[in-house]
Amino acid sequence: MDIGSVELRRIELPLVTPFQTSFGTWTFRDILLVRVLATGPDGPVEGWGECVAGTQPLYSSEYTSAAEDVTVDHLLPRLFAARVRHADDVAGALEEVRGHRMAKAAVEAAVLDAELRAAGRSMADHLGATVDRVPVGVSIGILPTIDDLVATAARHLDEGYARIKVKIKPGWDVEPCRRLRAELGDDFGLQVDANAAYGPGDVDTLRALDEFGLLLIEQPYPEERIVDNIELVQALQTPVCLDETIVDEAVCDDVLRLGAADVINIKPGRVGGHLAGKRMHDACLAAGVPVWHGGMLETGIGRAPNLALAALPGFTLPGDISAAARYWETDVVTEPAVLEPDGTIRVPRGPGIGVEVDLDVLASVTTTATLHHAGFTR
Ligand code: NPG
């Protein structure tokens, strides 16, 4: 496969309902898409990747404009100069650029999609998916009242979701969980996500969550607090999961060796791509540490390869991969993901990411598009 050019497209898509976390409220997504235009053995082929960075650097240091900037000035010139033909070679070609894993992941995803489409092979087969459907949960943001939270969770359980994840922050933690268990019962999977909003002084509050039989508590402390996290793992009955901390395979390896987490969240965007995500899954499986697939409010372009990765055997907990309707009025792919009655979503099995981009919908939400030719930098 010969990469001729890469289009970078910014789209703006309103969320069906605002999503509030401990670090801010999202009412729309401002997304960078990468479209690789290549020539395969049978002619032209293209591939798509979605960058999960948000508009502002609040979840991590990455943000959409920085991702676009680094891609134009530093990633694409290296991709073109190295004459990359296979997705396996993308990470190496971009390695000397430090960080910017969300931008790198989007470039790799687009190359991988194009390469697999050219070969007529699905992402699911390529990554080693072992199931055709994956159990999925829904993530509920911080809401104005606990009554709103209980009603929203009840609606999602009725829709069939396999578990509920609740965003927490100091002052919105123990009581919301108590009311959810009191009103909706104990026989559904419940987990909480702090997005780094607590510190070691909050251990008593976090221990108070033990009584609710949570599947896990996700990222209680800031990204860098690995030693504090080891102590927390020992202090809580609730399994402690790390998300933001796990920025790459090396950190994941340290966390596994140190026993700094009971569970690992894998987001391909956060760790530099689906190929790194697969290797991380393999390492966790070998270490006997369960993993689950995170979500970053992706469109269908980002969710399709995530479903493929989440179909690997180590993903034993439901992923944050909800149906398209939970996020968007109109998704940008022709077959938006739907929830099956048993709380699962089908893993796409067509070539590449297995879904087609709806170019008309995409055009209607595009804010900018730029084309970058390989020839100009060779
Ligand atoms: O279903 O995609 C989804 C959202 C899942 O809660 C979710 N994601 O911290 O994991 C997170 C959170 C998030 C969303 C983080 C958007 C950053 C941006």
Boltz pocket constraint, residues with backbone or C-beta under 6 A from the ligand:
constraints:
  - pocket:
      binder: B
      contacts: [[A, 52], [A, 54], [A, 59], [A, 137], [A, 138], [A, 139], [A, 193], [A, 195], [A, 243], [A, 294], [A, 295], [A, 296], [A, 297], [A, 298], [A, 320], [A, 321], [A, 322]]
      max_distance: 6.0
